[in-house]
Amino acid sequence: MKRRICVVTGSRAEYGLLRWLMDGIRESSDLELQVIATGMHLSPEFGLTFREIESDGFVIDEKVEMLLGSDTPVAIAKSMGLGLIGFADAYDRLRPDLLVVLGDRFEILSATSAALVARIAVAHLHGGETTEGAFDESIRHAITKMSHLHFVAAEEYRRRVIQLGEHPDTVHMVGGLGVDNIKRFSVPPRAEVEAALGFSLGQRNLLVTFHPETLGDQRPAEQLRELLAALQRLEDTHLVFTMPNADTDGRELFGLINEFANGRANTKAYTSLGQDRYLGCIPYMDGVVGNSSSGLTEVPSFGKGTINIGNRQQGRLKASSVIDCKPLRQDISAAIAKLYSAKFQASLQHVRNPYGDGGAVDRIVDVIRKCRLDTAPKKSFFDIDFRQGKS
């Protein structure tokens, strides 16, 4: 009998990382793929991106509606509660043998919590990472403790998951899924990218993605205004914006970006580019600007620079192509000047992505095919002997 492997996805970025893993599960003779779409995928405001999943040939077995029409802390907490209810019903119908989740969003916390109570084994992707500027940091580690298999992107992250009490035999260092996507991606011609965007690129181009820093001392809108003030000075640069996720205070950022883009011939904003348009853009950009994890985990593989603003991604491994700066217009302007400097551009030829060289999908599928699931959700806390420096 095939193992039923249920993949949960709640956002465009997360699906972009899961896409080829879902394909690998579907193509395995030992596994049966189930898909649950939730969160932003089901929201008209965020582009109804579940359609991209279906256009890639996947069948969505369940849709769990959970987002409310507000992004206040109260609304986010209520959304998590709705998610628990929806996932409980979905699991009862699908009866998966293993749940596969990625990352650190509140939708995934609801999905994992419901699976724990339902005694469904959970495989967590990209655990052990740190993002100290967002409450996603705590969510990620909480999901780790409710999971039974762990697939991490780097050795440092493997050690951190073990430090959280997970047995080393359950923690697999496979590399970053984003690198796999890039290895499988064929870069389209510039004219094809421009046609897909409905926007002509210039001699200079920047891709901008800015999400709320949910644990910052400064309001996300204030940080974004500083970024927009710095970008406004770049009259000779074409700007492609992708909108923020459904995080606390994210909707206010939508309004500011649209206001900035309206009437500017060199600027266009997109609710969702989708994985193919997003990856297709990067080779024709001079760099990416903002605070998205993609700037750290994927963009270095293209040999492009990243301007990482603020503390949202603080703690993640970073390639030498990442320029950190404060969310202040003068600091952002200085980072942009560095990005375009001849010395920095020359250094990009030697960049190494700390998230590996690809192959994560095959490694994950191989483990999922062979691992024991009959002991879940029971597990013992793995203690590290700090006195001996051993585990």
N, C-alpha and C positions, 0 to 999 in steps of 0.2 A: 504494500500500500504506500502511495506517495505521501510524503510529509507535506502538510498544509502550512505554507509560509505566508504570513499576513504582513504586508508592508503598509505602514501608516505614513501619509504625507499631508502636511498642512500648509505649505508655502511653495512658491515658485522656486526659491533658491534651494530648498531642501529636495524638491523633486529633481532639480537639475543634478544633484549629487547622487540620487537614488536610481535614476533612470536606467543606467546600464546594469546595475545590480538587479533591478527588477527583471530586465531582459535575461540576465544570466540564470536567475531562479526559474523563469518561465521556460527556458530552453533545457533545463536539467531534466533528465529522465526520472530522477528520484524525487522531484519536488513539484508541488502544485502552488502556483502563485495566487494569492488573494490580495486585493488592493482596497484600502479605505482612504477616501479623500475627506479632508476636513478643513476647518479654519479658512484662510484666505482663498483657497481654491474655489470655495462655494459662494464667494462674495462678489456681487456685481461691482462694488466699489474698488475691488482689487483685481478686476479683470476676468473673473470667472475662469481661472486658469486650470480648472479640472478639464476643460476642453483640450488643453495641450496634452494632458495625459492620454485622453482618448484618441487624439490625432496621432499619437505615437503608437497606436495599436493595442493599448492596454484596456482591459475591461475593469471598470470600477465596480467592485462588489457591494460596497456600502458607502453612503455619504452621511457623515455625521455633522449636522449643522450645530454650530456653537458660538459663532461671533455675534455680538450685539452691535447695535449701531452707535456705539460710543467707545472711547478708548481711555476712560477714567480708570483709576485703580479699582473702583467698585465694579465697573462693567467687566474688566478683565477677570476679576475673581468670579463673577457670576458666569462668565463664559466658560471658565474652567469647570464649574459645577454642571453646566449643561453638557459639556463634553463627557464628563463621567457618566451621565445618564445615557447619552448616545452610544458611547463605546461599550457599555455594559450590554445593551441590546444587540449591538453589532456582533460582539464576540459570541453571544448566545446563539445567534443564527449561523455564524461562520464556523465556529468550533476550530480555530487554528491550533496547530501544534507548536508554533513558534511565532512570536510577534517581532518584527524588525522595525526599530525606530532609530532616528538620527538626531543628534544634537541636543538642544537645550531650550526649546520654546515651550510656552505654557500649554499649547495644544498637546504636545507630546507628553508632558507631565500627566495630563488627564488620561491620555491613552494608556500610559504605563501603569498608573495607579489602578485603573479598572482591570488591567490584565493581571496584576498581582492578586487582587481579590478573587479573580476567576481562575487562579492557579495555572495561568498560561506562562510558559517560559518566554523570556524577553532577551533579544539580542540588541545591544546598544552600540551604535556607530559613532565615532568621534568623541568618545568620553575622555576624561583626564585632562582636557584642555581648560584654560582659564581665560575669563573675560571679566576683569575686575570692575569694569564700569557699567555692568548691567546685571540685573537680578537673574539673568539667564545662567550666570555662574553657579548659583545655588541650585537652580533647577537641574542643570547638567549633572551635578554630583548626586542629587537625590535620585535621578533616573539610574545612575550607576548602581546605587544601593538596591534598587528594585529589579535589577537585571541579572541575567545568569550567564550570558556570553558577552564579551567585550571585544570590539574591533577598533583599535586605536591607530592614529596616524603617525606616531613617532615614538621613539624609545622613552623619551622624557614623560610622555603621556601614559605609556604602559606602566612605568614605575609609580606614577601618581594614582592610577586605578588600584594597583596592588596596595599602595599606602592607605587607600580607603577601606581595605579589608577584603578585597577580592582575591581569590586564589589565583596564583600565576598561571595555572593550567587553563584557566578560563579567559585569559587576557591575551589577545592575538595582535601583534604589531603588523599591520597590513599596508600602511601608507594611506595617503589621502585619496578619497574617491574623486575629488575634483581633478586630480592629475590624470586619473584614468579617463575622465571625460575628454580632456584635452588631447590625450594620445589617440583617442578614437575619432576626433573631430577633424574634418577637412575644411581648411580655411577657404571661404568663398572669395571670388574677386571683389575688389572694392566697389565696382558698379553694382554688383548684386547686393552687397550690404546696403548701399545707399537706397536702392530700390525697395528693399525690405523695410528700411527705416522710414521711407518717404521723406528723406532729409539728406541734403548734400553736405559732405564733410569738407573741411577746409584744409589749409596747409598745416594748421595746428589744431589738435583735437584732444579733448579730455572727456572721460566718462566719469560721471558723478553719481555716487550713491551714499546718502546720509540717513542713518537710522537714529532713533532717539537713544540717548545715553541714559538709561533708566535709573542709574544710581549716581548720576552726576550732581555736583553742587549747583551747576548752572542749568537753567531750563533748556530743553532741546531746541526750542524756537530761538532762543538767544544765540545758541551756538550756530544754528543754521544761518541766522542773519549775518553773523561774522563771516561765514563761508561765502555767502552770496555777495557781501561787500567786497571780498577779495576777488571773486570771479568777475564782478562787474567791471573791473579794470581791464579785463582781457578782451579788448575789442577785436583783436585779430585771431581769437581762438573760438572754435566751434565747440559747443557744450552739449553733451547728451546726458540727460538726467534719467535715472530709474527711481521710482518712488519708494518711500520707506515701507517697512513691514507694518503689520497691525500690532504695534506695541503701544504702551502708554504714551499719550500725547502725539502719536504719529499723525493723526488727521490734521493737526495744526500745521505740520510740516508740508503736507500736501498743498494746502492753500498758499503757503509762502513760495513754494517752488513754482506752482502754476502762475502766480502773480509775477514772479521774476521772468518766467519764460514767455509770457504773453507779450507780443509786439517786438520780440527780439529775434531778428532773422537768423542769428548765429546760435540759437538755443532751441532745443526741443525736449519735452518731458514725456516719459512713457510710464503708464501704470505698471506694465510688465513687458519686458522685452522678450521673455522666454529664453530658454537655454541657448538655442541655436543663434538667435540674433545677438544675444549678449556675448557669447564666445566669438561670434563673427566680427563684432565691433572691435574687440580688444587689439588685434594685430594692427589696426589702422588708427589707434589712439597713441598719443604721446605718453599717456599714463592714466591712472585712475585716481580719483580724489574722493575722500569721504571716510567712512568708518566701517565698511562692510568686511566681513571675514574673507570674502573672495579676493580682496586686494592682497591678503597675506597668504592664502592657501592656493590660489589658482594663478593669479596674474604673474607671479615670478616665473612660471613655466613658459610664458610668452616672451620673457626677456624685456618686460616693461616695468616702469617704475610705479610705485604706489605712494600716495600721500595719505598717511593715516592720521586722522584728526582726533584729538582727545583721548579719553581713557577707555572707551567702549571695548577695545580689543586688547587692553593692557594684560600682559601675562602670556599671550600666544607666542609661539615661535615665529620668528620673522627672518626673512631673507635680507641680504644686503641691499636689495632694491626697494626696501620700505623706508620712507622718510617720515618719522614721527614729528608731530607738531601740536601745539596747543590750539584750542578752538578760538583763536584771536586772529583778526584779519591780517595784522602785520606778520604774525607767525606763519599763517597760511600762504601769504604772498611770498615770504622768504622761501618756504618749501617749494612753491611753484618755480621760483627762480632757480633753485638748486636742481629741480627735476629737469629743467631745460638747459642746464649748464653742460658744456662739452665734456667736462671731466666725469660728471655723473652718467651721462649717456654712454660714454666709453666703458664705464665700469659694468654696465648691464650685460656686456658680452660674457662676463664671467660669473653670472648669478647662478646659484644653486638653490633649488626649492627644498626647504627642510622637510616638506611633506612627501618626499620620495620621487620615484621615477615611473610610477604606474604599476599595475598588476593587482590592485586591491580587490577588484571584483572577483577574479578567479580564486584568490585566497579565501575570501569570505564564503563563496559558494561551496568550496571544498570542505570547509569546516562545518557549515550548516548541514551538508549532506551526511557527515560522519559522526557528529557529536551526539552525546547522550542527552536526552530530554526528559527521561523518566524520573529524575530526582527533583525537578523543578516543582514548586518554588523553594524547596528546602536548600539551604546552603549554610556553611559555617563561616564565621568571621575569621579571616586569615591574619594572624598577628605577626608583626615584624619584631624581631629581637634587636632593638636599637642598641643594646649594650654590646652585642657582638657584631653589629653592622651587617647582620644576615637576615634573610627572610625564610 
